């Protein structure tokens, strides 16, 4: 794991509440770090964070 990944993961952890994070927050963070949105779900699943309030039905 590199330092940039650690920073990204910490950003998701700070935004998440009770192990959950909104889809809108995920998209905002992805844009902030220039991430592909398609990789968000697997990253967060590995972190034990669930995506909620999905806007497009991407994350059931």
mmCIF file of the N, C-alpha and C atoms, coordinates in Angstrom:
data_MODEL
# 
_entry.id   MODEL 
# 
loop_
_atom_site.group_PDB 
_atom_site.id 
_atom_site.type_symbol 
_atom_site.label_atom_id 
_atom_site.label_alt_id 
_atom_site.label_comp_id 
_atom_site.label_asym_id 
_atom_site.label_entity_id 
_atom_site.label_seq_id 
_atom_site.pdbx_PDB_ins_code 
_atom_site.Cartn_x 
_atom_site.Cartn_y 
_atom_site.Cartn_z 
_atom_site.occupancy 
_atom_site.B_iso_or_equiv 
_atom_site.pdbx_formal_charge 
_atom_site.auth_seq_id 
_atom_site.auth_comp_id 
_atom_site.auth_asym_id 
_atom_site.auth_atom_id 
_atom_site.pdbx_PDB_model_num 
ATOM 1   N N  . UNK A 1 1  ? 0.866   -1.180 0.000   1.00 0.00 ? 1  UNK A N  1 
ATOM 2   C CA . UNK A 1 1  ? 0.000   0.000  0.000   1.00 0.00 ? 1  UNK A CA 1 
ATOM 3   C C  . UNK A 1 1  ? 0.904   1.231  0.000   1.00 0.00 ? 1  UNK A C  1 
ATOM 4   N N  . UNK A 1 2  ? 0.614   2.173  -0.865  1.00 0.00 ? 2  UNK A N  1 
ATOM 5   C CA . UNK A 1 2  ? 1.458   3.369  -0.907  1.00 0.00 ? 2  UNK A CA 1 
ATOM 6   C C  . UNK A 1 2  ? 0.814   4.517  -0.128  1.00 0.00 ? 2  UNK A C  1 
ATOM 7   N N  . UNK A 1 3  ? 1.561   5.579  0.029   1.00 0.00 ? 3  UNK A N  1 
ATOM 8   C CA . UNK A 1 3  ? 1.111   6.708  0.848   1.00 0.00 ? 3  UNK A CA 1 
ATOM 9   C C  . UNK A 1 3  ? -0.153  7.354  0.288   1.00 0.00 ? 3  UNK A C  1 
ATOM 10  N N  . UNK A 1 4  ? -0.245  7.468  -1.042  1.00 0.00 ? 4  UNK A N  1 
ATOM 11  C CA . UNK A 1 4  ? -1.445  8.063  -1.641  1.00 0.00 ? 4  UNK A CA 1 
ATOM 12  C C  . UNK A 1 4  ? -2.682  7.223  -1.330  1.00 0.00 ? 4  UNK A C  1 
ATOM 13  N N  . UNK A 1 5  ? -2.555  5.889  -1.414  1.00 0.00 ? 5  UNK A N  1 
ATOM 14  C CA . UNK A 1 5  ? -3.687  5.026  -1.078  1.00 0.00 ? 5  UNK A CA 1 
ATOM 15  C C  . UNK A 1 5  ? -4.093  5.204  0.379   1.00 0.00 ? 5  UNK A C  1 
ATOM 16  N N  . UNK A 1 6  ? -3.117  5.339  1.258   1.00 0.00 ? 6  UNK A N  1 
ATOM 17  C CA . UNK A 1 6  ? -3.414  5.560  2.674   1.00 0.00 ? 6  UNK A CA 1 
ATOM 18  C C  . UNK A 1 6  ? -4.203  6.853  2.863   1.00 0.00 ? 6  UNK A C  1 
ATOM 19  N N  . UNK A 1 7  ? -3.821  7.897  2.143   1.00 0.00 ? 7  UNK A N  1 
ATOM 20  C CA . UNK A 1 7  ? -4.510  9.188  2.239   1.00 0.00 ? 7  UNK A CA 1 
ATOM 21  C C  . UNK A 1 7  ? -5.943  9.059  1.725   1.00 0.00 ? 7  UNK A C  1 
ATOM 22  N N  . UNK A 1 8  ? -6.119  8.365  0.608   1.00 0.00 ? 8  UNK A N  1 
ATOM 23  C CA . UNK A 1 8  ? -7.456  8.167  0.035   1.00 0.00 ? 8  UNK A CA 1 
ATOM 24  C C  . UNK A 1 8  ? -8.332  7.375  0.998   1.00 0.00 ? 8  UNK A C  1 
ATOM 25  N N  . UNK A 1 9  ? -7.796  6.289  1.533   1.00 0.00 ? 9  UNK A N  1 
ATOM 26  C CA . UNK A 1 9  ? -8.573  5.461  2.459   1.00 0.00 ? 9  UNK A CA 1 
ATOM 27  C C  . UNK A 1 9  ? -8.943  6.247  3.714   1.00 0.00 ? 9  UNK A C  1 
ATOM 28  N N  . UNK A 1 10 ? -8.029  7.047  4.213   1.00 0.00 ? 10 UNK A N  1 
ATOM 29  C CA . UNK A 1 10 ? -8.327  7.866  5.391   1.00 0.00 ? 10 UNK A CA 1 
ATOM 30  C C  . UNK A 1 10 ? -9.436  8.864  5.088   1.00 0.00 ? 10 UNK A C  1 
ATOM 31  N N  . UNK A 1 11 ? -9.428  9.409  3.892   1.00 0.00 ? 11 UNK A N  1 
ATOM 32  C CA . UNK A 1 11 ? -10.478 10.363 3.485   1.00 0.00 ? 11 UNK A CA 1 
ATOM 33  C C  . UNK A 1 11 ? -11.847 9.689  3.487   1.00 0.00 ? 11 UNK A C  1 
ATOM 34  N N  . UNK A 1 12 ? -11.923 8.452  2.963   1.00 0.00 ? 12 UNK A N  1 
ATOM 35  C CA . UNK A 1 12 ? -13.182 7.707  2.989   1.00 0.00 ? 12 UNK A CA 1 
ATOM 36  C C  . UNK A 1 12 ? -13.589 7.390  4.428   1.00 0.00 ? 12 UNK A C  1 
ATOM 37  N N  . UNK A 1 13 ? -12.631 6.998  5.264   1.00 0.00 ? 13 UNK A N  1 
ATOM 38  C CA . UNK A 1 13 ? -12.949 6.695  6.672   1.00 0.00 ? 13 UNK A CA 1 
ATOM 39  C C  . UNK A 1 13 ? -13.516 7.916  7.391   1.00 0.00 ? 13 UNK A C  1 
ATOM 40  N N  . UNK A 1 14 ? -12.935 9.084  7.143   1.00 0.00 ? 14 UNK A N  1 
ATOM 41  C CA . UNK A 1 14 ? -13.404 10.308 7.803   1.00 0.00 ? 14 UNK A CA 1 
ATOM 42  C C  . UNK A 1 14 ? -14.815 10.675 7.369   1.00 0.00 ? 14 UNK A C  1 
ATOM 43  N N  . UNK A 1 15 ? -15.142 10.410 6.112   1.00 0.00 ? 15 UNK A N  1 
ATOM 44  C CA . UNK A 1 15 ? -16.467 10.759 5.588   1.00 0.00 ? 15 UNK A CA 1 
ATOM 45  C C  . UNK A 1 15 ? -17.532 9.754  6.029   1.00 0.00 ? 15 UNK A C  1 
ATOM 46  N N  . UNK A 1 16 ? -17.137 8.506  6.233   1.00 0.00 ? 16 UNK A N  1 
ATOM 47  C CA . UNK A 1 16 ? -18.087 7.450  6.606   1.00 0.00 ? 16 UNK A CA 1 
ATOM 48  C C  . UNK A 1 16 ? -18.563 7.641  8.046   1.00 0.00 ? 16 UNK A C  1 
ATOM 49  N N  . UNK A 1 17 ? -19.818 7.289  8.261   1.00 0.00 ? 17 UNK A N  1 
ATOM 50  C CA . UNK A 1 17 ? -20.391 7.323  9.608   1.00 0.00 ? 17 UNK A CA 1 
ATOM 51  C C  . UNK A 1 17 ? -21.013 5.966  9.881   1.00 0.00 ? 17 UNK A C  1 
ATOM 52  N N  . UNK A 1 18 ? -20.636 5.358  10.982  1.00 0.00 ? 18 UNK A N  1 
ATOM 53  C CA . UNK A 1 18 ? -21.148 4.041  11.361  1.00 0.00 ? 18 UNK A CA 1 
ATOM 54  C C  . UNK A 1 18 ? -20.954 3.017  10.252  1.00 0.00 ? 18 UNK A C  1 
ATOM 55  N N  . UNK A 1 19 ? -19.810 3.080  9.566   1.00 0.00 ? 19 UNK A N  1 
ATOM 56  C CA . UNK A 1 19 ? -19.500 2.116  8.522   1.00 0.00 ? 19 UNK A CA 1 
ATOM 57  C C  . UNK A 1 19 ? -20.285 2.301  7.242   1.00 0.00 ? 19 UNK A C  1 
ATOM 58  N N  . UNK A 1 20 ? -20.856 3.496  7.054   1.00 0.00 ? 20 UNK A N  1 
ATOM 59  C CA . UNK A 1 20 ? -21.659 3.779  5.866   1.00 0.00 ? 20 UNK A CA 1 
ATOM 60  C C  . UNK A 1 20 ? -21.257 5.127  5.280   1.00 0.00 ? 20 UNK A C  1 
ATOM 61  N N  . UNK A 1 21 ? -21.360 5.225  3.948   1.00 0.00 ? 21 UNK A N  1 
ATOM 62  C CA . UNK A 1 21 ? -21.018 6.466  3.260   1.00 0.00 ? 21 UNK A CA 1 
ATOM 63  C C  . UNK A 1 21 ? -21.979 6.642  2.091   1.00 0.00 ? 21 UNK A C  1 
ATOM 64  N N  . UNK A 1 22 ? -22.376 7.868  1.828   1.00 0.00 ? 22 UNK A N  1 
ATOM 65  C CA . UNK A 1 22 ? -23.316 8.110  0.728   1.00 0.00 ? 22 UNK A CA 1 
ATOM 66  C C  . UNK A 1 22 ? -22.612 8.012  -0.618  1.00 0.00 ? 22 UNK A C  1 
ATOM 67  N N  . UNK A 1 23 ? -23.383 7.671  -1.609  1.00 0.00 ? 23 UNK A N  1 
ATOM 68  C CA . UNK A 1 23 ? -22.886 7.604  -2.982  1.00 0.00 ? 23 UNK A CA 1 
ATOM 69  C C  . UNK A 1 23 ? -22.329 8.970  -3.396  1.00 0.00 ? 23 UNK A C  1 
ATOM 70  N N  . UNK A 1 24 ? -23.037 10.030 -3.066  1.00 0.00 ? 24 UNK A N  1 
ATOM 71  C CA . UNK A 1 24 ? -22.594 11.377 -3.436  1.00 0.00 ? 24 UNK A CA 1 
ATOM 72  C C  . UNK A 1 24 ? -21.223 11.682 -2.837  1.00 0.00 ? 24 UNK A C  1 
ATOM 73  N N  . UNK A 1 25 ? -21.014 11.289 -1.583  1.00 0.00 ? 25 UNK A N  1 
ATOM 74  C CA . UNK A 1 25 ? -19.715 11.508 -0.943  1.00 0.00 ? 25 UNK A CA 1 
ATOM 75  C C  . UNK A 1 25 ? -18.625 10.698 -1.642  1.00 0.00 ? 25 UNK A C  1 
ATOM 76  N N  . UNK A 1 26 ? -18.948 9.473  -2.039  1.00 0.00 ? 26 UNK A N  1 
ATOM 77  C CA . UNK A 1 26 ? -17.979 8.634  -2.764  1.00 0.00 ? 26 UNK A CA 1 
ATOM 78  C C  . UNK A 1 26 ? -17.562 9.290  -4.064  1.00 0.00 ? 26 UNK A C  1 
ATOM 79  N N  . UNK A 1 27 ? -18.534 9.783  -4.819  1.00 0.00 ? 27 UNK A N  1 
ATOM 80  C CA . UNK A 1 27 ? -18.234 10.424 -6.097  1.00 0.00 ? 27 UNK A CA 1 
ATOM 81  C C  . UNK A 1 27 ? -17.398 11.684 -5.883  1.00 0.00 ? 27 UNK A C  1 
ATOM 82  N N  . UNK A 1 28 ? -17.714 12.441 -4.848  1.00 0.00 ? 28 UNK A N  1 
ATOM 83  C CA . UNK A 1 28 ? -16.976 13.672 -4.553  1.00 0.00 ? 28 UNK A CA 1 
ATOM 84  C C  . UNK A 1 28 ? -15.509 13.352 -4.214  1.00 0.00 ? 28 UNK A C  1 
ATOM 85  N N  . UNK A 1 29 ? -15.306 12.331 -3.385  1.00 0.00 ? 29 UNK A N  1 
ATOM 86  C CA . UNK A 1 29 ? -13.947 11.949 -2.996  1.00 0.00 ? 29 UNK A CA 1 
ATOM 87  C C  . UNK A 1 29 ? -13.190 11.395 -4.203  1.00 0.00 ? 29 UNK A C  1 
ATOM 88  N N  . UNK A 1 30 ? -13.858 10.589 -5.006  1.00 0.00 ? 30 UNK A N  1 
ATOM 89  C CA . UNK A 1 30 ? -13.221 10.044 -6.215  1.00 0.00 ? 30 UNK A CA 1 
ATOM 90  C C  . UNK A 1 30 ? -12.761 11.178 -7.128  1.00 0.00 ? 30 UNK A C  1 
ATOM 91  N N  . UNK A 1 31 ? -13.611 12.171 -7.309  1.00 0.00 ? 31 UNK A N  1 
ATOM 92  C CA . UNK A 1 31 ? -13.239 13.324 -8.137  1.00 0.00 ? 31 UNK A CA 1 
ATOM 93  C C  . UNK A 1 31 ? -12.064 14.086 -7.527  1.00 0.00 ? 31 UNK A C  1 
ATOM 94  N N  . UNK A 1 32 ? -12.092 14.225 -6.212  1.00 0.00 ? 32 UNK A N  1 
ATOM 95  C CA . UNK A 1 32 ? -11.033 14.941 -5.489  1.00 0.00 ? 32 UNK A CA 1 
ATOM 96  C C  . UNK A 1 32 ? -9.656  14.309 -5.736  1.00 0.00 ? 32 UNK A C  1 
ATOM 97  N N  . UNK A 1 33 ? -9.628  12.973 -5.818  1.00 0.00 ? 33 UNK A N  1 
ATOM 98  C CA . UNK A 1 33 ? -8.367  12.256 -5.984  1.00 0.00 ? 33 UNK A CA 1 
ATOM 99  C C  . UNK A 1 33 ? -8.143  11.752 -7.407  1.00 0.00 ? 33 UNK A C  1 
ATOM 100 N N  . UNK A 1 34 ? -9.051  12.076 -8.325  1.00 0.00 ? 34 UNK A N  1 
ATOM 101 C CA . UNK A 1 34 ? -8.907  11.633 -9.710  1.00 0.00 ? 34 UNK A CA 1 
ATOM 102 C C  . UNK A 1 34 ? -9.041  10.127 -9.871  1.00 0.00 ? 34 UNK A C  1 
ATOM 103 N N  . UNK A 1 35 ? -9.874  9.511  -9.025  1.00 0.00 ? 35 UNK A N  1 
ATOM 104 C CA . UNK A 1 35 ? -10.069 8.060  -9.054  1.00 0.00 ? 35 UNK A CA 1 
ATOM 105 C C  . UNK A 1 35 ? -11.131 7.672  -10.067 1.00 0.00 ? 35 UNK A C  1 
ATOM 106 N N  . UNK A 1 36 ? -11.016 6.453  -10.593 1.00 0.00 ? 36 UNK A N  1 
ATOM 107 C CA . UNK A 1 36 ? -12.084 5.875  -11.401 1.00 0.00 ? 36 UNK A CA 1 
ATOM 108 C C  . UNK A 1 36 ? -13.214 5.482  -10.452 1.00 0.00 ? 36 UNK A C  1 
ATOM 109 N N  . UNK A 1 37 ? -14.413 5.884  -10.757 1.00 0.00 ? 37 UNK A N  1 
ATOM 110 C CA . UNK A 1 37 ? -15.543 5.577  -9.880  1.00 0.00 ? 37 UNK A CA 1 
ATOM 111 C C  . UNK A 1 37 ? -15.828 4.076  -9.824  1.00 0.00 ? 37 UNK A C  1 
ATOM 112 N N  . UNK A 1 38 ? -15.437 3.359  -10.861 1.00 0.00 ? 38 UNK A N  1 
ATOM 113 C CA . UNK A 1 38 ? -15.687 1.919  -10.909 1.00 0.00 ? 38 UNK A CA 1 
ATOM 114 C C  . UNK A 1 38 ? -14.908 1.147  -9.840  1.00 0.00 ? 38 UNK A C  1 
ATOM 115 N N  . UNK A 1 39 ? -13.852 1.709  -9.302  1.00 0.00 ? 39 UNK A N  1 
ATOM 116 C CA . UNK A 1 39 ? -13.059 1.023  -8.295  1.00 0.00 ? 39 UNK A CA 1 
ATOM 117 C C  . UNK A 1 39 ? -13.460 1.316  -6.864  1.00 0.00 ? 39 UNK A C  1 
ATOM 118 N N  . UNK A 1 40 ? -14.416 2.208  -6.688  1.00 0.00 ? 40 UNK A N  1 
ATOM 119 C CA . UNK A 1 40 ? -14.796 2.628  -5.340  1.00 0.00 ? 40 UNK A CA 1 
ATOM 120 C C  . UNK A 1 40 ? -15.400 1.485  -4.537  1.00 0.00 ? 40 UNK A C  1 
ATOM 121 N N  . UNK A 1 41 ? -16.336 0.757  -5.130  1.00 0.00 ? 41 UNK A N  1 
ATOM 122 C CA . UNK A 1 41 ? -17.059 -0.287 -4.399  1.00 0.00 ? 41 UNK A CA 1 
ATOM 123 C C  . UNK A 1 41 ? -16.111 -1.339 -3.833  1.00 0.00 ? 41 UNK A C  1 
ATOM 124 N N  . UNK A 1 42 ? -15.173 -1.815 -4.635  1.00 0.00 ? 42 UNK A N  1 
ATOM 125 C CA . UNK A 1 42 ? -14.266 -2.854 -4.143  1.00 0.00 ? 42 UNK A CA 1 
ATOM 126 C C  . UNK A 1 42 ? -13.345 -2.316 -3.048  1.00 0.00 ? 42 UNK A C  1 
ATOM 127 N N  . UNK A 1 43 ? -12.901 -1.085 -3.196  1.00 0.00 ? 43 UNK A N  1 
ATOM 128 C CA . UNK A 1 43 ? -12.065 -0.472 -2.164  1.00 0.00 ? 43 UNK A CA 1 
ATOM 129 C C  . UNK A 1 43 ? -12.822 -0.397 -0.842  1.00 0.00 ? 43 UNK A C  1 
ATOM 130 N N  . UNK A 1 44 ? -14.044 0.127  -0.894  1.00 0.00 ? 44 UNK A N  1 
ATOM 131 C CA . UNK A 1 44 ? -14.818 0.303  0.333   1.00 0.00 ? 44 UNK A CA 1 
ATOM 132 C C  . UNK A 1 44 ? -15.257 -1.025 0.932   1.00 0.00 ? 44 UNK A C  1 
ATOM 133 N N  . UNK A 1 45 ? -15.564 -2.005 0.097   1.00 0.00 ? 45 UNK A N  1 
ATOM 134 C CA . UNK A 1 45 ? -15.911 -3.330 0.608   1.00 0.00 ? 45 UNK A CA 1 
ATOM 135 C C  . UNK A 1 45 ? -14.739 -3.886 1.409   1.00 0.00 ? 45 UNK A C  1 
ATOM 136 N N  . UNK A 1 46 ? -13.546 -3.739 0.879   1.00 0.00 ? 46 UNK A N  1 
ATOM 137 C CA . UNK A 1 46 ? -12.352 -4.188 1.586   1.00 0.00 ? 46 UNK A CA 1 
ATOM 138 C C  . UNK A 1 46 ? -12.112 -3.448 2.887   1.00 0.00 ? 46 UNK A C  1 
ATOM 139 N N  . UNK A 1 47 ? -12.616 -2.223 2.962   1.00 0.00 ? 47 UNK A N  1 
ATOM 140 C CA . UNK A 1 47 ? -12.474 -1.416 4.173   1.00 0.00 ? 47 UNK A CA 1 
ATOM 141 C C  . UNK A 1 47 ? -13.624 -1.643 5.145   1.00 0.00 ? 47 UNK A C  1 
ATOM 142 N N  . UNK A 1 48 ? -14.638 -2.405 4.723   1.00 0.00 ? 48 UNK A N  1 
ATOM 143 C CA . UNK A 1 48 ? -15.795 -2.651 5.580   1.00 0.00 ? 48 UNK A CA 1 
ATOM 144 C C  . UNK A 1 48 ? -16.771 -1.490 5.617   1.00 0.00 ? 48 UNK A C  1 
ATOM 145 N N  . UNK A 1 49 ? -16.777 -0.661 4.576   1.00 0.00 ? 49 UNK A N  1 
ATOM 146 C CA . UNK A 1 49 ? -17.675 0.495  4.498   1.00 0.00 ? 49 UNK A CA 1 
ATOM 147 C C  . UNK A 1 49 ? -18.727 0.225  3.431   1.00 0.00 ? 49 UNK A C  1 
ATOM 148 N N  . UNK A 1 50 ? -19.987 0.455  3.766   1.00 0.00 ? 50 UNK A N  1 
ATOM 149 C CA . UNK A 1 50 ? -21.102 0.222  2.850   1.00 0.00 ? 50 UNK A CA 1 
ATOM 150 C C  . UNK A 1 50 ? -21.551 1.542  2.223   1.00 0.00 ? 50 UNK A C  1 
ATOM 151 N N  . UNK A 1 51 ? -21.800 1.510  0.915   1.00 0.00 ? 51 UNK A N  1 
ATOM 152 C CA . UNK A 1 51 ? -22.286 2.687  0.194   1.00 0.00 ? 51 UNK A CA 1 
ATOM 153 C C  . UNK A 1 51 ? -23.806 2.719  0.282   1.00 0.00 ? 51 UNK A C  1 
ATOM 154 N N  . UNK A 1 52 ? -24.351 3.871  0.670   1.00 0.00 ? 52 UNK A N  1 
ATOM 155 C CA . UNK A 1 52 ? -25.806 4.030  0.815   1.00 0.00 ? 52 UNK A CA 1 
ATOM 156 C C  . UNK A 1 52 ? -26.286 5.233  0.012   1.00 0.00 ? 52 UNK A C  1 
ATOM 157 N N  . UNK A 1 53 ? -27.596 5.320  -0.158  1.00 0.00 ? 53 UNK A N  1 
ATOM 158 C CA . UNK A 1 53 ? -28.233 6.432  -0.879  1.00 0.00 ? 53 UNK A CA 1 
ATOM 159 C C  . UNK A 1 53 ? -27.656 6.580  -2.284  1.00 0.00 ? 53 UNK A C  1 
ATOM 160 N N  . UNK A 1 54 ? -27.586 5.453  -2.993  1.00 0.00 ? 54 UNK A N  1 
ATOM 161 C CA . UNK A 1 54 ? -27.010 5.477  -4.334  1.00 0.00 ? 54 UNK A CA 1 
ATOM 162 C C  . UNK A 1 54 ? -27.907 6.248  -5.287  1.00 0.00 ? 54 UNK A C  1 
ATOM 163 N N  . UNK A 1 55 ? -27.307 7.138  -6.027  1.00 0.00 ? 55 UNK A N  1 
ATOM 164 C CA . UNK A 1 55 ? -28.024 8.019  -6.934  1.00 0.00 ? 55 UNK A CA 1 
ATOM 165 C C  . UNK A 1 55 ? -28.342 7.357  -8.268  1.00 0.00 ? 55 UNK A C  1 
ATOM 166 N N  . UNK A 1 56 ? -27.507 6.440  -8.716  1.00 0.00 ? 56 UNK A N  1 
ATOM 167 C CA . UNK A 1 56 ? -27.650 5.875  -10.056 1.00 0.00 ? 56 UNK A CA 1 
ATOM 168 C C  . UNK A 1 56 ? -27.930 4.378  -10.054 1.00 0.00 ? 56 UNK A C  1 
ATOM 169 N N  . UNK A 1 57 ? -28.038 3.775  -8.891  1.00 0.00 ? 57 UNK A N  1 
ATOM 170 C CA . UNK A 1 57 ? -28.237 2.332  -8.824  1.00 0.00 ? 57 UNK A CA 1 
ATOM 171 C C  . UNK A 1 57 ? -26.951 1.553  -9.055  1.00 0.00 ? 57 UNK A C  1 
ATOM 172 N N  . UNK A 1 58 ? -25.824 2.220  -8.964  1.00 0.00 ? 58 UNK A N  1 
ATOM 173 C CA . UNK A 1 58 ? -24.530 1.566  -9.195  1.00 0.00 ? 58 UNK A CA 1 
ATOM 174 C C  . UNK A 1 58 ? -24.136 0.662  -8.031  1.00 0.00 ? 58 UNK A C  1 
ATOM 175 N N  . UNK A 1 59 ? -24.545 1.034  -6.836  1.00 0.00 ? 59 UNK A N  1 
ATOM 176 C CA . UNK A 1 59 ? -24.142 0.312  -5.638  1.00 0.00 ? 59 UNK A CA 1 
ATOM 177 C C  . UNK A 1 59 ? -25.387 -0.170 -4.906  1.00 0.00 ? 59 UNK A C  1 
ATOM 178 N N  . UNK A 1 60 ? -25.821 -1.400 -5.191  1.00 0.00 ? 60 UNK A N  1 
ATOM 179 C CA . UNK A 1 60 ? -27.057 -1.905 -4.554  1.00 0.00 ? 60 UNK A CA 1 
ATOM 180 C C  . UNK A 1 60 ? -26.878 -2.148 -3.069  1.00 0.00 ? 60 UNK A C  1 
# 
